Amino acid sequence: MRFNHVANRLAREHFDTVVEMLVDRLGFVVLRRTDRAIWLRQPGAGIDLQFSRSDTAGRDADKIRSQVSFLSDTPEHDLDTLRAWLEARGIAAMVGAYSEREFWLDAPAAFVDFVIEAMTPDLADYGVVA
C-alpha cells in the first residue's frame, strides 16, 4: 500500500468557508468534490487532504494533538493571519503554542477533530532520507 491522503471533519455550516481559506490563503487546489466531502492538494506537497462535512456537536478535549501541519519561517504570525481571516468571516478562532517554534490554530465551531499547526522548518529536519 502507498500513503494517499488524510481525512478530517469540518462542521457543515463552516465547510465552504474553511475550504475557501485553504484555497485562497494557502494555495490548495480542489481535486474532487462530492456532496459530503472534498479532496485538496497544496502544489508541491505529496499528500492530499480530505475533509468531510460533519453534523457532530462534540469536540475531543485533546483535539490539539491531531493536527494538519504546515512549515513556516513565521508560524505564529501566519496562524494569526488565518485567525483574523476566519474571525472576519464570523468564525471565532484562537492561536496557541506548543513551544516557541510550534503553534496551533483552532476554530472550535469549524474544526471538529483537528487543529491547524505551523512549525519552523528545522523541526521537520529529521535527518532521515525516505
C-alpha positions as CSV (number, residue, x, y, z in Angstrom):
1,M,0.0,0.0,0.0
2,R,1.1,3.6,-0.6
3,F,0.0,6.5,1.5
4,N,-2.5,8.7,-0.3
5,H,-4.4,11.2,2.0
6,V,-5.6,12.0,5.5
7,A,-9.2,12.9,6.3
8,N,-10.7,15.2,8.9
9,R,-14.1,16.6,9.6
10,L,-15.4,20.2,9.3
11,A,-18.7,21.5,10.7
12,R,-21.2,21.5,7.9
13,E,-22.1,25.2,8.4
14,H,-18.4,26.3,8.1
15,F,-17.3,23.8,5.5
16,D,-17.2,26.2,2.5
17,T,-15.6,29.0,4.4
18,V,-12.7,26.8,5.6
19,V,-12.2,25.4,2.1
20,E,-12.1,28.9,0.8
21,M,-9.4,29.8,3.3
22,L,-7.3,26.8,2.3
23,V,-7.7,27.6,-1.4
24,D,-7.3,31.4,-1.2
25,R,-4.8,31.8,1.7
26,L,-2.7,28.6,1.4
27,G,-2.9,27.8,-2.3
28,F,-4.7,24.5,-2.2
29,V,-6.3,23.1,-5.3
30,V,-9.6,21.2,-5.3
31,L,-9.0,17.7,-6.7
32,R,-12.5,16.3,-6.2
33,R,-15.8,17.3,-4.6
34,T,-18.9,15.5,-3.6
35,D,-21.9,16.5,-1.6
36,R,-20.3,15.3,1.6
37,A,-16.5,15.7,1.1
38,I,-13.7,17.5,-0.7
39,W,-10.1,16.4,-1.6
40,L,-7.5,19.1,-1.7
41,R,-3.8,19.3,-2.5
42,Q,-1.2,22.1,-2.0
43,P,1.0,22.2,-5.0
44,G,4.4,20.7,-4.3
45,A,3.0,18.5,-1.5
46,G,2.9,14.8,-1.8
47,I,-0.1,14.2,0.4
48,D,-3.7,15.2,0.0
49,L,-6.3,16.4,2.5
50,Q,-9.9,15.1,2.5
51,F,-12.5,17.0,4.5
52,S,-15.9,15.6,5.2
53,R,-19.0,17.6,6.3
54,S,-19.9,16.8,9.9
55,D,-23.0,17.5,12.0
56,T,-21.5,16.4,15.2
57,A,-21.7,18.8,18.1
58,G,-19.0,17.1,20.2
59,R,-15.3,18.0,20.2
60,D,-12.5,15.9,21.7
61,A,-10.9,17.5,24.7
62,D,-7.5,16.8,23.4
63,K,-8.0,17.6,19.7
64,I,-4.9,19.8,19.7
65,R,-3.0,16.6,19.5
66,S,-4.5,16.0,16.0
67,Q,-3.1,18.5,13.5
68,V,-3.0,19.4,9.9
69,S,0.6,20.7,10.0
70,F,2.5,23.3,7.9
71,L,6.1,24.5,7.9
72,S,6.7,28.2,8.2
73,D,9.5,30.6,8.9
74,T,7.0,32.7,10.9
75,P,4.5,30.2,12.2
76,E,2.8,32.3,14.9
77,H,2.3,35.2,12.5
78,D,1.0,33.0,9.7
79,L,-1.6,31.3,12.0
80,D,-2.6,34.7,13.5
81,T,-3.3,35.9,9.9
82,L,-5.5,32.9,9.3
83,R,-7.2,33.5,12.7
84,A,-8.0,37.1,11.7
85,W,-9.3,35.9,8.3
86,L,-11.7,33.4,10.0
87,E,-12.9,36.0,12.5
88,A,-13.6,38.5,9.7
89,R,-16.0,35.8,8.4
90,G,-17.7,35.3,11.8
91,I,-15.8,32.2,12.9
92,A,-14.2,32.5,16.3
93,A,-10.6,31.3,16.4
94,M,-7.6,31.2,18.6
95,V,-3.8,30.7,18.3
96,G,-1.9,28.8,21.0
97,A,1.6,27.4,21.3
98,Y,3.2,24.0,21.9
99,S,6.6,25.7,22.1
100,E,8.4,28.8,20.9
101,R,8.6,27.1,17.4
102,E,5.3,25.3,17.2
103,F,1.9,26.9,17.2
104,W,-1.7,25.8,16.6
105,L,-4.9,27.4,15.4
106,D,-8.3,26.3,16.5
107,A,-11.7,27.4,15.3
108,P,-13.8,25.2,17.6
109,A,-17.1,25.8,15.7
110,A,-15.5,24.7,12.4
111,F,-12.7,22.2,13.1
112,V,-14.3,19.1,14.5
113,D,-11.4,16.8,15.1
114,F,-8.1,18.7,14.4
115,V,-6.3,22.0,14.7
116,I,-4.0,23.6,12.1
117,E,-0.4,23.6,13.2
118,A,2.5,25.6,12.0
119,M,6.1,25.0,13.0
120,T,9.5,26.1,11.9
121,P,11.2,24.1,9.2
122,D,14.0,22.9,11.4
123,L,11.6,20.8,13.4
124,A,10.9,18.7,10.3
125,D,14.6,18.1,9.6
126,Y,14.6,14.5,10.8
127,G,17.9,13.5,9.3
128,V,16.3,10.5,7.6
129,V,16.1,10.0,3.8
130,A,12.8,8.2,2.9
